[in-house]
Amino acid sequence: IKGSHDIPDSQAVIDLEQAEAIIGCDKQAALELIGRLVQDFPEEQAELVDAYQHNDLTTVRHILHRLKGGASYCGVPQLNAAINYLHEQVKEEVDLTDIEPAFLRVYRELDAVKRVYESLSH
């Protein structure tokens, strides 16, 4: 995963063709759908960090469920994979600090999608 200051490869982060195929629309509509997903990222990230810091597994599961639903329709394969992996990790009772790398990956992928979306929509 690239560093936070690198601009990620836009095709690897956002796959508009995949989004078009999933929801049956054109690229502009797919981009708008991704934009709606990205709008919620700051709140989702803040809630995820807070839940992680408080080792609140129930809230983490809830946030991941929301993110998983949105990401599955938007053609964001790396984010989708990161969310699915973390979602599997938290199905069992677990100390969240034990799976910190998976949290960090989701956080980085959220940032990557946001940066690529912003570059594509301008």
Secondary structure by P-SEA (a helix, b strand, c coil): cccccccccccccccaaaaaaaccccaaaaaaaaaaaaaaaaaaaaaaaaaaaaccaaaaaaaaaaaaaaaacccaaaaaaaaaaaaaaaccccccccaaaaaaaaaaaaaaaaaaaaaaac
